[in-house]
C-alpha cells in the first residue's frame, strides 16, 4: 500500500514539474501561450495566517500555482500511474 502511494505521489509531482516546464517554454510562443494561463490558489506566503499563543507563534502559508499545461500533464500522469500499477 505504501509503495503504491509513493508511486502515485511521484507521478503527480512529475506531471506537475513537466507541466510547469512546458508552460514556461510555451509562454514565449504566441500560438501556445494559452498553456501558460494559470491561477494561484492558497494562503499567500506574502501575508500568511498567524496563530499567536504567547509561547508559540505559528505562521502558515501555502500557495500553489496551477496552469493549463500542469493540469493536462497531471491527468496524463494519472493514466501513466494506472498503467504502472498493472506492471507491478
C-alpha positions as CSV (number, residue, x, y, z in Angstrom):
1,X,0.0,0.0,0.0
2,X,2.8,2.4,0.9
3,X,4.6,1.6,-2.3
4,X,1.5,2.5,-4.4
5,X,1.0,5.8,-2.5
6,X,4.7,6.8,-3.1
7,X,4.3,5.9,-6.7
8,X,1.2,8.0,-7.0
9,X,2.9,10.9,-5.4
10,X,5.9,10.5,-7.7
11,X,3.6,10.5,-10.8
12,X,1.7,13.6,-9.7
13,X,4.8,15.6,-8.9
14,X,6.5,14.5,-12.1
15,X,3.4,15.6,-14.1
16,X,3.3,19.0,-12.3
17,X,7.0,19.6,-12.9
18,X,6.8,18.6,-16.6
19,X,3.7,20.8,-17.0
20,X,5.5,23.7,-15.4
21,X,8.4,23.3,-17.8
22,X,6.0,23.1,-20.8
23,X,4.2,26.2,-19.6
24,X,7.4,28.2,-19.2
25,X,8.5,27.2,-22.7
26,X,5.1,27.8,-24.2
27,X,4.7,31.3,-22.7
28,X,7.0,32.8,-25.3
29,X,5.3,31.1,-28.3
30,X,2.2,33.1,-29.5
31,X,0.3,30.0,-30.6
32,X,0.9,28.2,-27.3
33,X,0.8,30.9,-24.8
34,X,-2.6,29.7,-23.6
35,X,-0.9,26.7,-22.0
36,X,0.8,29.1,-19.6
37,X,-2.5,30.6,-18.4
38,X,-3.0,29.9,-14.7
39,X,-4.1,31.0,-11.3
40,X,-2.5,31.0,-7.8
41,X,-4.6,29.4,-5.1
42,X,-4.0,29.1,-1.3
43,X,-2.9,31.2,1.6
44,X,-0.5,33.8,0.2
45,X,3.1,33.5,1.6
46,X,3.5,37.3,1.5
47,X,0.8,37.6,4.2
48,X,0.5,34.2,5.9
49,X,-2.1,33.3,8.6
50,X,-0.7,33.8,12.1
51,X,-1.5,31.9,15.3
52,X,-0.1,33.6,18.3
53,X,-0.3,31.6,21.6
54,X,2.0,33.8,23.6
55,X,4.5,31.0,23.9
56,X,4.5,29.8,20.3
57,X,4.0,31.8,17.2
58,X,2.9,29.9,14.1
59,X,2.6,31.3,10.6
60,X,1.0,29.3,7.9
61,X,1.3,30.0,4.2
62,X,0.8,27.7,1.2
63,X,0.5,28.8,-2.4
64,X,0.1,26.7,-5.4
65,X,0.2,28.0,-8.9
66,X,-1.7,25.9,-11.4
67,X,-1.7,26.4,-15.2
68,X,-3.4,24.5,-18.0
69,X,-0.2,22.6,-19.0
70,X,0.2,21.4,-15.5
71,X,-3.4,20.2,-15.2
72,X,-3.1,18.3,-18.5
73,X,0.2,16.7,-17.6
74,X,-1.1,15.6,-14.2
75,X,-4.1,14.0,-15.9
76,X,-1.7,12.2,-18.3
77,X,0.5,11.1,-15.4
78,X,-2.5,9.6,-13.6
79,X,-3.1,7.4,-16.7
80,X,0.6,6.5,-16.5
81,X,0.1,5.6,-12.9
82,X,-2.7,3.3,-13.8
83,X,-0.5,1.7,-16.4
84,X,2.4,1.3,-14.0
85,X,0.1,-0.4,-11.4
86,X,-0.7,-3.1,-13.9
87,X,3.1,-3.8,-14.3
88,X,3.6,-4.1,-10.5
